[in-house]
Amino acid sequence: MNKVLQSLLPATALSGLLAFGGGIVPAGAGQAAVISASGAVTTVSHHDATEVQIGSHGINVENGSSHIRIGRNGVGITDNASAIVTVHDHHHSCPDDQELVSVFHSVRLPAGKSACDVVSVFGNSVADGDVSDSVVAIMGNLQASGRVANSTVSVFGDSSVNGSVGGNAVAVFGDLKLGPTAHIHGQAVDVFGSVQRDPGSVIDGGTANIMSGMFHGAAGLQSWSEHCLLLGRLLAPRLDIGWAWGVAGVLLLFYALLALLFREGLQKSIQTLDEHPGASLLAAVAMTLLTPVLMLALVMTVVGILAIPLFWLALLGAGIFGRVVALGWLGGRILRGVRGGGVHPVLYVLLGGVIALALYMVPVLGFIVYALIGTLGFGAVIYSLLLALRAARSAAAPAAPAGFAGFGPAAGTVPPHAPEGGAPPPEATVSAAATPPPAPTPMELATLPRAGFWIRMLALLIDLVLVSFALSAIEHHGTDGLLLVLATYGALMWKLRGTTVGGIICHLRVVRIDGQPVSWETAILRALGCFLSLIAAGLGFFWIAFDRERQAWHDKIAGTVVVLTPKTQGLV
């Protein structure tokens, strides 16, 4: 700033400066301009005792009791010893551009010392001296009792200020505490914490609380970062990180609940990981590499953009269930001797979880184990889906010549009343050609092959696109309420036609397991059950690939299955 002022206001242009209360000072007799060795310019008018100084500290105009200051220390205007305008930023000099920055350690600026910045990452920042810029603490506490020209910022830590702050005092995921001599010239801002101030503290810009009081675990988080994160582990045998043990315990109980609900699918996936560990690992790597490609393909098709949320929900569900599979596999390796004795997979998961928690406390190895459990489990789920799809195709191939479970004679067979030689009588041929085959009954439909995961997802995608386009055309305001409209559309189509437009294209039909026709109660219950399948990270849909009857959660709730029909149905 001082260089700009010196270039814009040379000594020969000082006559243009306004001296408060003294008018315009003309350049001429009775006025002298002096350039000091330090580069400062001083002009003095002896007529009215007005002095103007321009130098490294800015502009200083004095005329008796009137005083104007414009410079690095702020702006101040006084007249007759009373302040008219006073704005301070307390910007101090920066000796040799000194910056106190530390990573993984705490940093301290003693009283009487000065620095440009005081910054710590995974440590505490203590500034008892003067700071010409800012004080920052990330994953640590902040304490400022000196003068800070700019701002104080703490992230995942508490801030304690008992000095002057020229800018804002900010605490994110922590509490902001102001002492009796704290003076915040800007705002006191706290996000997800609270502001605690002494009655003697001063805040010029007011207080801003965002989601106040929602987070008070900064101390525990700092302890976890110091004793766990920095050592490459997830847990440590310490009481001050009890919240981390609580989170781990809740997750383990959730994994056990999933194992209890989906025993069959868990057993299949554990068997896959047990028999094909290498293929499971390759499946996880391949899926990770293919995910960006698949996302790009969906975006390029434009219509596929609507399927992106479902795709991510499926990946999330696979990741969550994959951890259950990996823990069950780990526990099963220990209980291999009693595996054939009817041990429930929940015990596998609980035992594997206890072993994993113990490994999480080992430095470096804890992070490695966590990553391996997630990777192997995710790969086992993906590879199990591939094996299930391959088995479904193999089962459907020999069933096709048989006429889809009895619908129509197989190729090369002779009708029951044909004479010797294999040729049917003419009247029988004419009658068969003129009379269409009878429509299959609900009981016969229930015996048809079950539809797999991918063909059902394709039908759902088609319905999703059709409903989205129809809703956009009607409302002209986007697709608000898409899921509710999609569920209503599905319930109507299941009751009236037994399938949707996507189901007709993919040769699918919704039938009841007991062979009864789909009623309104069944259709509505199935539609409502779809929301449960969706909100559980998509696991309800994802479960189609694991279930023996290829049922989603909403199918189990409504008592329905989705079957492959022998021929395409029409809308009418």
N, C-alpha and C positions, 0 to 999 in steps of 0.2 A: 504493500500500500504506500509506503513512504517513497519508493522510487517513482511511482505514478504521480504522486503529489509534486515531487521535485521536478518532474518533466513537464507537468502542466502549469506549474506556478513558479517560474524562474524569478530571480531577484528583480529583474526589470519590470515584472508584472505585479508587484506587490501592491501597487496603487489601486488595484481592483478589489482588494479584500475589504470586507465590511467589518469595522470594529464596533462591537455592540455598544450603543450609547455614545459613540464617538464620531459617527458619520463616516464619510469617505475620506481616506487619508491620501492627499495628493502627493505625488512624487515631486520633490523640489527642495527649496531651501528649508532648513530646519529638520530634514529627514535624512537618515543615514541607513545604508544597507551594508551588512557585514556577513561574509561567508566564513564560517569557522572552519577549523581544520577537520572537524568531524563531518563536514558536509552540510551542516545546518545553516539556514539562512535566517537572519534576524534583522528586522527593520524597526526603527524607533522614531516616533514623531514627538519632538520635544515640546511642540505647541500644546498638545492635549494629553501628553504622557501616555500615548497609545503604543503598545509593543506587540508586534506580530512575529511569531516564530514558526518556521517550517523546518522539520527535521525528521529524524528517524522515528520519532514518537507521534508524528502527524502534524496537525495545525493547532497552534495555541495563540489566542488573541486575548490580551489583557488591557483594560482601560479603567484604571481606578479600581472600584469595587466590582466592576463587571468583568466576567470571565467566560470565554468560550473555549471548549476543548473538543477537538475532533481527532481521534487517533485510535491506536491499538487498545487503549484502555477504555474505550467507549466514547460516548458523547455526553457532554455536560455543559449547561448554561446556568450561570448564577448572576444575580444582580443585587447589589447592596447586601451581599453576604447571605442572600436567601436563594435557594435552588429553584430554578424554573423547570428545567428538564434535566434528568439524570438517567443515563442508560449505561450500565457497566457490563462488560463482558469478561473482565479480569483476565485478559489475554497476556500471558507472561512470556518472557523471552525463553527461547529454547536453546540451552547451552549445548553447542556442538551437535545439535539434532539428536540429543540423548533420548532414547526410547527404551523403556523397560518392558521387554516382551519375554514371556516364558511359556513353554508347552510342557505339560505333565508336572509342573512345579508351581509353587506359589511365588509371588513377586511382591516386594515391599519398597516403597519410597519413604525414607525417614523424614521426620520433620526438619525443616530448614534446608532441604534439598529440593531441586526442581528437575522436571523432565517433561518431554513433549507428550508422551503417552505412557500409560501403565496398563499392560494387557497380559492376561493369563488365560490359558486354555487347559482345562482339567486341573485347575489350581485356584487359589484365592488371590485377589488383587487388593493390596492395602496401600493407600495413598495418604500419608500424613503431611507430605510437603505440597509444593505448588506444581500443578500440572497444566501446561499451556494448551493441551488439547483435551483428550478424553481418558476416562478410566473404564476398562472393560473386563468383565470376568465371565467366562463361558464354562459351564459345569463347575462352578465354584462360587464362593461368596465374595462380595465386594464391600470394602470399607473405605470411606473417604472422609477424613477430618480436616484436610487442608483446603486450599482453593483450587477448583477445577474450572478452567476457562470454558470448556465446551460441555460435554454431557457425561453422565455415568450410566452404564448399561450392564446389567447382569442377566444371563440366560441360564435357566436351571440352577438358580442360586439366589440367596437373599442379598439385598443391598442395604447397607447402613451408612447414612450420610449425616455428618455433623459438622459440615463446613459450608462453603459457598460454592454453588454450581451455576456457571453462567448460562448453561443450556437446560436440557431436560434431564431428569432423573428417572430412569426406566428400569423396571424389573419384570422379566418374563418368566413364568413358572417359578415364582418366588415372591417373597414379601419385601416391600419397600418400607424401611424404618428410618424416620427422620428424628434427629436429636434436637435438643433445645437451642443450639446455635446454628441449625441448618437453615440455609437460605437458598431456595431454588428460584432462579430468575426466570426459568421457563416453566414447564409443567412437570408435575409428579405423575408418572404413568405406570400403572401396574396391570399386567395381563395374567389372568388365571391365579392371582394371588390377592393380597390386600395391602393397603397403605396404612401404616401405623405411625402417627406423628405426635411429637411432643407439643404441648400448647405454645411453647416459645418458638417453634419453627415457623418459617415464612415461605409461602409459595406464591410467587407473583402471577404465574400463569394458570393457577388452578390445578385441580386434581382430576385425572382421567382413570377410571376403573373399567376394565374390560373383563367380563366373566369373572367378577370378583369372588374370591373365596372358594374357587373350585379346586385349587391345588395348594397343598401345604406340605408336600413331601420332598422339598428340595434337599433337605439334609440327608434323607435316606438315599436319594438319587445320587448325591455327591459321593456318599460312602460307597455305593455300588460301583460308580465309575472309577473310584480310586482303588478299591480292593478286588474288583471283578473285571471290569472292562479293560483297564490298563494291563491286566495280567492275562487276558485272553481266556476268560472263563465266565460262566453265567451266574454261578452261585459261590458263596463262601460261608464258612461256619462262623457267622457273625450275627449278633442280635440286632444291629442297627440297619440291617437290610432284610428285616422280617417281611417287608412288603414283597420282596422278590420271591421269597419262599412261599408266601401266600399265593402269588400269581401262579407259580409252578404247581402248587397243590391243586388249585382250582382247575388248571388245564388238565392235570392228570385225571381228576374226577370226570371231567368232560370227555376225555378220551375213553375212559372206562364205560361211560354211558353209551357212547357210540358203539363200543364193542358189544355191549349188552343188547342193543337194538338191532344190530346188523351182524349177527354171528356168522351167517353163511357167507356173506361177502368177505368178511374179515378172514375167515378160514381159507377161502380161495386165494385171496391176495397173499396171505402168509405162505401158502403152499407155492405160489408163484415165486416169491422172493427166496424161498428155501431151495427150490429146484433150479431157478434161473437167476441167480444174483447178478451175473455179468450182463445178461440181456436186460434186466431191470435197470441197471446203471446206464446202459447204452440208451434205453428208452427215455430216461430222464434227460440225458444230455441232448438227444435228438429232439425231444419236445421243446427244450429250452432254446435250441438253435432255430427250430421251425416256427416258434411263436411269432417273432417279428415278420417272418415271411407270410404266415397266415393272416396276421393283422393287416399287412399291406394288401394282400389279395382281397380281403373283405372290404377294405376302403376303396380299392380300385373298382369293385363291382357296384359301388354306391348303395345298392340294395342291401349288401352284406353289412353295412354299417350298423344296421339295427340288431345284428346278431352279435356284435362285439361285447355288449354287457353280458349276454349269456355265455359267451366264450370265456370271459374272465371269471364269471361265477363258477363255471366248470373247472377251471384251473385252480381256483381257490378251494373248491370242495375236494379236488384231488390232492391238493397239498395238505389239507387238514386231515383227511382220512388216511393219507399216506403216512403221517406220523403215528397214527394209531396202528397201522400195519407194521411199521418198523419196530415199534415198542413191543407189539405182540410177537413178532419174529424173534426179537432179542430174548424175551421171557420164555418163548417156546424152546429156544436153544438150551436153556438151563433145565427146563422141565421135559426134555426129550424122552426121558425114561418113562414118564407117566402120561405122555401125550395120548397114547391109545386108551388110557383109562377114563376117558370122559371128562377131562379137565376143561372147564369153560374158558373160552378165549379171554374173558375178562381178567382171569388170573394171570394169563400171559402178559396182558397189557400192564397190569399193576406191577408185576415183578419187573418187567422191562423198564417201566417208568422209574422204579426205585433204583435200578442199576444206572439208568441214564442220569438221574439226579446226583448220584455219587460221582459219576465221571465228569459232570458239569463243574465240579469244584476243583478239578485238576487244571492248573494253569496251562494255557495254550491248547491242551488236549480237549478242554471243555468246549471251545468253539468248534474244533474239528469234529467232535462227536455230534454236536448239534447239527452241523451242516450235513454230515453223512446220514444221519437219521432222516432228515428231510429229503435228501436226494434219493436215497434208496427206497424210501416209502413211496415217494411220488412216482418213481420209475416202476415200482411193483404194481401200482394202481393202473398206470398207463398200459403196461405190458399185459396185465390181466384183462383189460378191455380188448386189446388186440387178440388175445387168445380166445376170449368169449365170442368176438366177431367171427373169427376163423371157424370156431366150432359151430356157430349158427349157420354159416354158409355150407359147411360140410353136411350138417343135418338136413338142410333144405334141398340140397342137390339130389339125393336119391328119392326124396318125397315127391318131387315134381312130376315124374312119369305116372305116379299113382293117382293123379287127378286131385291133388290137395285133399287128402284124407277122405277119399270115396266119392268126390264129385266128378261124375263122368267116368267111363271105362278107361282103362289104361290102353296105350297104343298097342295094337296087335291082338287084343282080346276079342273073343267072340260073344255076342249077346246071348242071353240064356235060351231063347226060342229059335235060334238059327238052325237050319237043317244041316245035315252032314255036308261037309265040303267047306263050311265056314261062311257061305254067302247068306245073308239074311233075306227073308222073303221080301218081294217088292212092296207089299202093303206096309210092312214094318219099317222099311226105309222111308217111305213117304210120310208115315206117321211121325217118325223121329225127326224128320226135317221140318215138319209143319208145327210140331208142338215144342215150345221152349222148355228147357229143363226147369223143374220146380225150384223156387227160391229156397235157399237153405234156412232151416229153422234156427232159433237162437241156441238150442242145445247143440246142433251140429256146428254152428259157428264157434262155440266155445272149445271145440276140439281142433281147430285150425292151428297152424304153427304160430308161435308168438313173435311179435315184431321186436326187433332189436333196438339198441340205443340210437345208432346213427340214422336209421330210416325214420325213427320217430322224431329226432331232432330236425331232420330235413322237412318233415311235414309241419312241425311247429314253426320253423322259419318261414315257410310259405304262408301259413296263416297269419303270422306276425306281420309280414310285409303287406298282405291284403288288407288287414284291419288298419294298419298304419296309414296306408294310402286312402282308404275310405274315410277314416277319421279326419285326416288332413283336408280332404276335399269338402267335408261337411262343415267343419269348424273354421277352416282358414286360419287357425291359430296354433298350428303344430299338432302334437299328439298328446295333449293333456288327458289323463285318465285312460291311457292305453291299456294297462293291465286289466282294469275293471271291464272295459269294453271287450277285450279279448276273452276274458272268463265268461262273460254273458253270451258272446258269440259261440263259444265252445259248448256251453250248456244247451243252448237251443239246437245246435247242429247234432249233438250226441243224442238228444231225445228224438228229434224229427227224422234224421237220416242215419244215425248210428256212427257218423264220422263227420269230419270237416272237409273243406275244399282241399287242404293239404293232405288229409287222409285219403281222399278220393284219388288224388294224383299219385300217391305212394302206395295205393292198394291196402289201406289200413281200415280197421273197423274196431269200435269200442263195444265190447260185449260183457255181460255179467258172467261171473264164474259159475253161478248156479244154473245158467242156461235160461233164465227169465229175461224178458225184454227190458231194455233200459227205460226206467221210469223217470218222471220229473225229479223225484227225490234223489235218485242215483245221480242224475246229470248235475243237479245243483251241488250235491255233496262232493262230487268229483271236482267241479269247478272251484269250490272253496278250498278243497284240499291242495289244489295247485299252488295257492299262495303259501301254504306251509312248506311245500317242496321247494319253493323259490327262496323264501326268506332264510332258510337254513343253509345259506351259502350255495344253493343249488343242489345240495346233496340229495334231495328228494328225486330230482330228475336223473342225477348221476347214478342213482342206485339201480336204474334199469339194467345196467350192464352186469350187475352182480347177482341180481335176484334170479332164482330158478325159473319163476314164471314170467320174468322180464317185467315185473310190476314196479312202477314208481310209487312214491309214498301215497299220492292221491289215488292210485289204483287200489292200494291196500285198504285205504279208508273207505272207498266206495264199493269195494268188492268187484272190481272190473279188471279186465285184461285187454290188451290191444293185439289183434291178430292180423295176419296177412290173408287177404281175401283172394279167391281164385281168379277174379277178373275185376276190371275197373268198374266202379259204379258211377252212375250219372247223378246230376243234381236233382233231376226230376224222375 
